[in-house]
Amino acid sequence: MKEKNPWHTPVTIIITVIGVIAIVALVTVAVLQNRPLTQKYKYGIVLDAGSSHTALYIYQWPAEKDNNTGRVEQTHSCKVKGPGISSYASEPWKAGESLKDCIEDAKRRVPEKRHDETPLYLGATAGMRLLSIEDSSASNKVFQAVEQSLQKSPFSFQGARLLSGQEEGAFGWVTVNYLDDRLKQGLETTGALDLGGASTQISFVSNNYDGSESPKNSVTFRLYGNDYNLYTNSFLCYGKDQALRLTLAQQTQSGPRSILDPCFHPGYNETVTYSDLYDSPCVSDRKPQGAPVTFTHLGQGNSSQCQDVVKSIFNFTHCRYTQCSFNGVFQPLLQGPFGAFSAYYFVMNFLNLTDTSIPLEVVRKRLSIYCETPWDQIKQRHPDVKLKYLAEYCFSGTYILTLLTKGYNFTSESYPNIKFIKKIKGSDAGWTLGYMLNLTNMIPAEAPDSPLLPHSGYVSIVTVITVLLFVLLIFSLRPFWPRCSKQPQII
Ligand SMILES: Nc1nc2c(ncn2[C@@H]2O[C@H](COP(=O)(O)OP(=O)(O)O)[C@@H](O)[C@H]2O)c(=O)[nH]1
């Protein structure tokens, strides 16, 4: 008699076919339905009105995930032509005009249908801080002019304001740690060292600082469920352009007709007007009486003397706290890694000295060889570099090393903890991103709920469950399996 295979019974065949169709349908629906939707983005724009120039930054983030760290990124930056807005004190309307090209650029970069919901902020830093000290009415007029200009843009203008030094330092620290994904994960934070043209900031978390000593240097944050007690200080007049004024003022106190400056290359020769040099609140009270109209600024290229002149602009004589950096300012013990950006990066990158594993002594030696190089040779070697920047790298490099070691107390051991950086994951290091994250409430105080599975994880789980169900189905049909008995089944 012919053996009949139990798998060939109509019921079994129907169950198997339905099972397979159901499984295929389940996987297909799971994969198709969970495919990420076409990504929609939101945008934010911040104008950094610095002392030397203004820059516009565009940030974007996925529309659904405002609250997730590491998701906001810089997509574009635009450098405003001309000087910083504080330079337009005598013709404020020009400050507003100067921003137009970058605003036009932003209009092309941000999708038109998002324009009216895109917040636009302008934050001014030390250049405007100095102008407001010098002439508060001129500073108000400059703010009015930029506000009038930005209100005409199609973006949602949220105002132009002067940032305090403390805010500038703290937002720079937020930016660096946000981009490094250290805040959400509650990791040890990175300190921030920012060197601008008119001021410089140092911000870090130190275990031996709870804010009780010198409370004005303390900023507290609760971010993603973690509390931070940040130490921050901004030194007005210690940005690299104002620091250069301080050293030149130091060398021209007797009102000479010429000076031999150890921080400029041998053969450097420029005429400087006394009134220009002393036209800043950082030095205006020290303008020598009866000085001639101009002096000749000659380079000498002597590194050790340059270090002495630069050191002389720091005051180490008084400290009413347990410890100080300089000028009587409290500073707790340095702790952790540091990111040094803005002019720290421009200068050390030009000098090929961003590698902090090079011993400090070797760094100093290389800088002194550079400073001693004649000005003609320097110009020949770098025909494409702006002469103003080129002339100042010897001074700027010496200033940076002096500020870090004598000012902030970095040692040969702690110097390698510094990383000279320009960008982190494509976004510029600076206060602007931290400022926008704060104003848009994009960093929550408490840790967000654990995120949903990513698409690939979801598909994998559905596939595994489906395979298991399939195996289960096969086993549930066991009664219909062919028996392994020697006796043939007779129907
Ligand atoms: N070497 C060099 N210096 C720069 C560059 N951009 C800006 N600087 C200088 O670096 C300093 C700081 O600039 P920035 O970070 O824009 O500071 P701010 O203008 O004070 O906000 C100023 O002295 C600028 O003149 C650059 O591309 N190369």
The ligand as an SDF file (V2000), in Angstrom:
LIG
                    3D

 28 30  0  0  0  0  0  0  0  0999 V2000
   45.8710   84.3700   12.5970 N   0  0  0  0  0  0  0  0  0  0  0  0
   44.5690   84.5350   12.5590 C   0  0  0  0  0  0  0  0  0  0  0  0
   44.0090   85.3040   13.4930 N   0  0  0  0  0  0  0  0  0  0  0  0
   42.6880   85.4710   13.4530 C   0  0  0  0  0  0  0  0  0  0  0  0
   41.8590   84.8500   12.4870 C   0  0  0  0  0  0  0  0  0  0  0  0
   40.5690   85.2090   12.7390 N   0  0  0  0  0  0  0  0  0  0  0  0
   40.6150   86.0180   13.8070 C   0  0  0  0  0  0  0  0  0  0  0  0
   41.8790   86.1850   14.2340 N   0  0  0  0  0  0  0  0  0  0  0  0
   42.3620   86.9740   15.3560 C   0  0  0  0  0  0  0  0  0  0  0  0
   42.1710   86.2010   16.5200 O   0  0  0  0  0  0  0  0  0  0  0  0
   41.7130   87.0120   17.5910 C   0  0  0  0  0  0  0  0  0  0  0  0
   40.4350   86.4770   18.1040 C   0  0  0  0  0  0  0  0  0  0  0  0
   39.5050   86.5260   17.0830 O   0  0  0  0  0  0  0  0  0  0  0  0
   38.0230   86.0980   17.4020 P   0  0  0  0  0  0  0  0  0  0  0  0
   38.0060   84.7250   17.9840 O   0  0  0  0  0  0  0  0  0  0  0  0
   37.2300   86.3630   16.2020 O   0  0  0  0  0  0  0  0  0  0  0  0
   37.7350   87.0870   18.6030 O   0  0  0  0  0  0  0  0  0  0  0  0
   36.8170   88.3130   18.7730 P   0  0  0  0  0  0  0  0  0  0  0  0
   36.8050   89.0800   17.5010 O   0  0  0  0  0  0  0  0  0  0  0  0
   37.3760   89.0610   19.9260 O   0  0  0  0  0  0  0  0  0  0  0  0
   35.5070   87.6710   19.0810 O   0  0  0  0  0  0  0  0  0  0  0  0
   41.6540   88.4220   17.0450 C   0  0  0  0  0  0  0  0  0  0  0  0
   42.8720   89.0300   17.4220 O   0  0  0  0  0  0  0  0  0  0  0  0
   41.5950   88.2390   15.5600 C   0  0  0  0  0  0  0  0  0  0  0  0
   42.2340   89.3180   14.9020 O   0  0  0  0  0  0  0  0  0  0  0  0
   42.4930   84.0420   11.5150 C   0  0  0  0  0  0  0  0  0  0  0  0
   41.8530   83.4650   10.6500 O   0  0  0  0  0  0  0  0  0  0  0  0
   43.8480   83.9160   11.6020 N   0  0  0  0  0  0  0  0  0  0  0  0
  1  2  1  0
  2  3  2  0
  2 28  1  0
  3  4  1  0
  4  5  2  0
  4  8  1  0
  5  6  1  0
  5 26  1  0
  6  7  2  0
  7  8  1  0
  8  9  1  0
  9 10  1  0
  9 24  1  0
 10 11  1  0
 11 12  1  0
 11 22  1  0
 12 13  1  0
 13 14  1  0
 14 15  2  0
 14 16  1  0
 14 17  1  0
 17 18  1  0
 18 19  2  0
 18 20  1  0
 18 21  1  0
 22 23  1  0
 22 24  1  0
 24 25  1  0
 26 27  2  0
 26 28  1  0
M  END
$$$$
